[in-house]
Amino acid sequence: MVAEESERELKPALLRGWCRRCPNCGQGPMFSSYLKVRDECAVCQEHMSHHRADDGPAYLTILIVGHVMAPLLLWTFFKFEPDPLVVATIFTIGCVALSLYLLPRLKGAIVALQWAKRMHGFKLHSVL
């Protein structure tokens, strides 16, 4: 028999994940290092080791960075006609910085989505 538990709200969970906080309490840090998800929350002891974020955050990061930076690069290059080496240098640094900013936030949001939708190991617990 499966225990009936209340629905988990998606929006607050995603916002907590984006802020790299526990999707359950919003207080404890989700990560123990840059991208390593803690086994459990230090505040509420919510178990998070069974998440399956895998390559999703990397794909989303590439998608967002590409769609933001590519049009900006083309606009800058044709509008101001700077030296190509200057453009390449500036946009390389911009792409790396934006990627490093987005990657942990998107991973936190994906783990929070899995928690809110009870995916993988976040499913309802059985009652004995």
Phi and psi in degrees as GROMACS dihedral restraints (atoms count N, CA, C in turn):
[ dihedral_restraints ]
;  ai    aj    ak    al  type     phi  dphi    fc
    3     4     5     6     1  -101.3    20    10
    4     5     6     7     1   133.6    20    10
    6     7     8     9     1   -69.7    20    10
    7     8     9    10     1   138.7    20    10
    9    10    11    12     1   -85.7    20    10
   10    11    12    13     1   115.9    20    10
   12    13    14    15     1  -117.6    20    10
   13    14    15    16     1   156.8    20    10
   15    16    17    18     1   -67.1    20    10
   16    17    18    19     1   155.5    20    10
   18    19    20    21     1   -67.1    20    10
   19    20    21    22     1   144.3    20    10
   21    22    23    24     1   -93.6    20    10
   22    23    24    25     1   130.5    20    10
   24    25    26    27     1   -73.5    20    10
   25    26    27    28     1   132.4    20    10
   27    28    29    30     1   -75.5    20    10
   28    29    30    31     1   -49.0    20    10
   30    31    32    33     1   -59.8    20    10
   31    32    33    34     1   -49.7    20    10
   33    34    35    36     1   -62.2    20    10
   34    35    36    37     1   -36.5    20    10
   36    37    38    39     1   -64.1    20    10
   37    38    39    40     1   -43.7    20    10
   39    40    41    42     1   -64.4    20    10
   40    41    42    43     1   -40.0    20    10
   42    43    44    45     1   -65.1    20    10
   43    44    45    46     1   -40.1    20    10
   45    46    47    48     1   -65.0    20    10
   46    47    48    49     1   -42.7    20    10
   48    49    50    51     1   -62.8    20    10
   49    50    51    52     1   -42.5    20    10
   51    52    53    54     1   -59.7    20    10
   52    53    54    55     1   -36.0    20    10
   54    55    56    57     1   -82.6    20    10
   55    56    57    58     1     4.7    20    10
   57    58    59    60     1    63.9    20    10
   58    59    60    61     1    38.4    20    10
   60    61    62    63     1  -115.5    20    10
   61    62    63    64     1   163.6    20    10
   63    64    65    66     1   -57.4    20    10
   64    65    66    67     1   129.6    20    10
   66    67    68    69     1   -68.5    20    10
   67    68    69    70     1   -18.7    20    10
   69    70    71    72     1   -82.3    20    10
   70    71    72    73     1   -55.3    20    10
   72    73    74    75     1  -103.6    20    10
   73    74    75    76     1   -24.1    20    10
   75    76    77    78     1    76.5    20    10
   76    77    78    79     1     3.2    20    10
   78    79    80    81     1  -102.7    20    10
   79    80    81    82     1   -48.7    20    10
   81    82    83    84     1   -76.6    20    10
   82    83    84    85     1   147.3    20    10
   84    85    86    87     1   -69.9    20    10
   85    86    87    88     1   140.3    20    10
   87    88    89    90     1   -79.7    20    10
   88    89    90    91     1   -31.0    20    10
   90    91    92    93     1  -108.1    20    10
   91    92    93    94     1   143.5    20    10
   93    94    95    96     1   -93.6    20    10
   94    95    96    97     1   -20.0    20    10
   96    97    98    99     1  -145.3    20    10
   97    98    99   100     1  -162.7    20    10
   99   100   101   102     1   -53.3    20    10
  100   101   102   103     1   -48.7    20    10
  102   103   104   105     1  -129.3    20    10
  103   104   105   106     1     6.8    20    10
  105   106   107   108     1   -88.4    20    10
  106   107   108   109     1   113.4    20    10
  108   109   110   111     1   -74.4    20    10
  109   110   111   112     1   134.8    20    10
  111   112   113   114     1   -63.7    20    10
  112   113   114   115     1   152.1    20    10
  114   115   116   117     1   -66.6    20    10
  115   116   117   118     1   -36.4    20    10
  117   118   119   120     1  -151.9    20    10
  118   119   120   121     1   157.0    20    10
  120   121   122   123     1   -67.2    20    10
  121   122   123   124     1   136.8    20    10
  123   124   125   126     1   -71.8    20    10
  124   125   126   127     1   -20.1    20    10
  126   127   128   129     1   -97.1    20    10
  127   128   129   130     1   -54.3    20    10
  129   130   131   132     1  -105.5    20    10
  130   131   132   133     1    -1.2    20    10
  132   133   134   135     1    61.1    20    10
  133   134   135   136     1    26.4    20    10
  135   136   137   138     1   -66.9    20    10
  136   137   138   139     1   127.6    20    10
  138   139   140   141     1   -78.3    20    10
  139   140   141   142     1   123.6    20    10
  141   142   143   144     1  -124.6    20    10
  142   143   144   145     1     5.1    20    10
  144   145   146   147     1   -69.6    20    10
  145   146   147   148     1   -16.2    20    10
  147   148   149   150     1   -93.0    20    10
  148   149   150   151     1    12.5    20    10
  150   151   152   153     1   -62.7    20    10
  151   152   153   154     1   157.8    20    10
  153   154   155   156     1  -130.9    20    10
  154   155   156   157     1    62.0    20    10
  156   157   158   159     1   -72.1    20    10
  157   158   159   160     1   -36.3    20    10
  159   160   161   162     1    46.2    20    10
  160   161   162   163     1  -124.5    20    10
  162   163   164   165     1   -94.4    20    10
  163   164   165   166     1    -1.2    20    10
  165   166   167   168     1   -55.1    20    10
  166   167   168   169     1   -48.7    20    10
  168   169   170   171     1   -61.9    20    10
  169   170   171   172     1   -36.9    20    10
  171   172   173   174     1   -66.5    20    10
  172   173   174   175     1   -43.0    20    10
  174   175   176   177     1   -63.0    20    10
  175   176   177   178     1   -44.3    20    10
  177   178   179   180     1   -64.4    20    10
  178   179   180   181     1   -38.8    20    10
  180   181   182   183     1   -62.4    20    10
  181   182   183   184     1   -47.1    20    10
  183   184   185   186     1   -61.5    20    10
  184   185   186   187     1   -42.5    20    10
  186   187   188   189     1   -61.0    20    10
  187   188   189   190     1   -48.1    20    10
  189   190   191   192     1   -68.7    20    10
  190   191   192   193     1   -47.8    20    10
  192   193   194   195     1   -61.5    20    10
  193   194   195   196     1   -42.9    20    10
  195   196   197   198     1   -62.3    20    10
  196   197   198   199     1   -42.6    20    10
  198   199   200   201     1   -75.5    20    10
  199   200   201   202     1   -21.4    20    10
  201   202   203   204     1   -87.5    20    10
  202   203   204   205     1   -47.7    20    10
  204   205   206   207     1   -81.0    20    10
  205   206   207   208     1   -34.3    20    10
  207   208   209   210     1   -62.4    20    10
  208   209   210   211     1   -50.1    20    10
  210   211   212   213     1   -64.8    20    10
  211   212   213   214     1   -35.6    20    10
  213   214   215   216     1   -65.2    20    10
  214   215   216   217     1   -39.7    20    10
  216   217   218   219     1   -62.8    20    10
  217   218   219   220     1   -47.9    20    10
  219   220   221   222     1   -63.3    20    10
  220   221   222   223     1   -43.5    20    10
  222   223   224   225     1   -61.1    20    10
  223   224   225   226     1   -46.7    20    10
  225   226   227   228     1   -61.6    20    10
  226   227   228   229     1   -44.2    20    10
  228   229   230   231     1   -64.9    20    10
  229   230   231   232     1   -43.1    20    10
  231   232   233   234     1   -84.3    20    10
  232   233   234   235     1   -28.6    20    10
  234   235   236   237     1   -76.6    20    10
  235   236   237   238     1   -44.4    20    10
  237   238   239   240     1  -105.7    20    10
  238   239   240   241     1   -13.5    20    10
  240   241   242   243     1    47.8    20    10
  241   242   243   244     1    52.2    20    10
  243   244   245   246     1   -77.4    20    10
  244   245   246   247     1   172.9    20    10
  246   247   248   249     1   -61.5    20    10
  247   248   249   250     1   134.2    20    10
  249   250   251   252     1   -57.5    20    10
  250   251   252   253     1   -33.7    20    10
  252   253   254   255     1   -66.8    20    10
  253   254   255   256     1   -37.1    20    10
  255   256   257   258     1   -65.4    20    10
  256   257   258   259     1   -45.3    20    10
  258   259   260   261     1   -61.4    20    10
  259   260   261   262     1   -46.2    20    10
  261   262   263   264     1   -61.6    20    10
  262   263   264   265     1   -42.1    20    10
  264   265   266   267     1   -65.1    20    10
  265   266   267   268     1   -49.1    20    10
  267   268   269   270     1   -63.4    20    10
  268   269   270   271     1   -45.4    20    10
  270   271   272   273     1   -75.7    20    10
  271   272   273   274     1   -25.6    20    10
  273   274   275   276     1   -65.5    20    10
  274   275   276   277     1   -47.0    20    10
  276   277   278   279     1   -63.4    20    10
  277   278   279   280     1   -41.9    20    10
  279   280   281   282     1   -63.0    20    10
  280   281   282   283     1   -42.9    20    10
  282   283   284   285     1   -65.4    20    10
  283   284   285   286     1   -42.9    20    10
  285   286   287   288     1   -65.0    20    10
  286   287   288   289     1   -45.5    20    10
  288   289   290   291     1   -63.0    20    10
  289   290   291   292     1   -44.4    20    10
  291   292   293   294     1   -65.6    20    10
  292   293   294   295     1   -38.5    20    10
  294   295   296   297     1   -64.1    20    10
  295   296   297   298     1   -44.3    20    10
  297   298   299   300     1   -66.4    20    10
  298   299   300   301     1   -30.6    20    10
  300   301   302   303     1   -72.7    20    10
  301   302   303   304     1   -46.3    20    10
  303   304   305   306     1   -76.3    20    10
  304   305   306   307     1   -35.2    20    10
  306   307   308   309     1   -56.1    20    10
  307   308   309   310     1   -52.5    20    10
  309   310   311   312     1   -67.7    20    10
  310   311   312   313     1   -31.0    20    10
  312   313   314   315     1   -70.0    20    10
  313   314   315   316     1   -41.1    20    10
  315   316   317   318     1   -69.0    20    10
  316   317   318   319     1   -35.6    20    10
  318   319   320   321     1   -65.3    20    10
  319   320   321   322     1   -42.5    20    10
  321   322   323   324     1   -60.7    20    10
  322   323   324   325     1   -40.8    20    10
  324   325   326   327     1   -66.8    20    10
  325   326   327   328     1   -37.8    20    10
  327   328   329   330     1   -68.9    20    10
  328   329   330   331     1   -41.9    20    10
  330   331   332   333     1   -62.7    20    10
  331   332   333   334     1   -40.8    20    10
  333   334   335   336     1   -65.7    20    10
  334   335   336   337     1   -37.5    20    10
  336   337   338   339     1   -61.5    20    10
  337   338   339   340     1   -44.1    20    10
  339   340   341   342     1   -63.0    20    10
  340   341   342   343     1   -39.7    20    10
  342   343   344   345     1   -64.7    20    10
  343   344   345   346     1   -47.2    20    10
  345   346   347   348     1   -65.4    20    10
  346   347   348   349     1   -35.7    20    10
  348   349   350   351     1   -92.6    20    10
  349   350   351   352     1     5.0    20    10
  351   352   353   354     1    55.1    20    10
  352   353   354   355     1    44.5    20    10
  354   355   356   357     1   -86.3    20    10
  355   356   357   358     1   154.4    20    10
  357   358   359   360     1    55.0    20    10
  358   359   360   361     1  -124.6    20    10
  360   361   362   363     1   -77.4    20    10
  361   362   363   364     1    -2.7    20    10
  363   364   365   366     1   -88.0    20    10
  364   365   366   367     1    11.6    20    10
  366   367   368   369     1   -64.6    20    10
  367   368   369   370     1   168.9    20    10
  369   370   371   372     1   -61.0    20    10
  370   371   372   373     1   144.4    20    10
  372   373   374   375     1   -87.3    20    10
  373   374   375   376     1   144.0    20    10
  375   376   377   378     1   -75.4    20    10
  376   377   378   379     1   145.4    20    10
  378   379   380   381     1  -102.4    20    10
  379   380   381   382     1   132.2    20    10
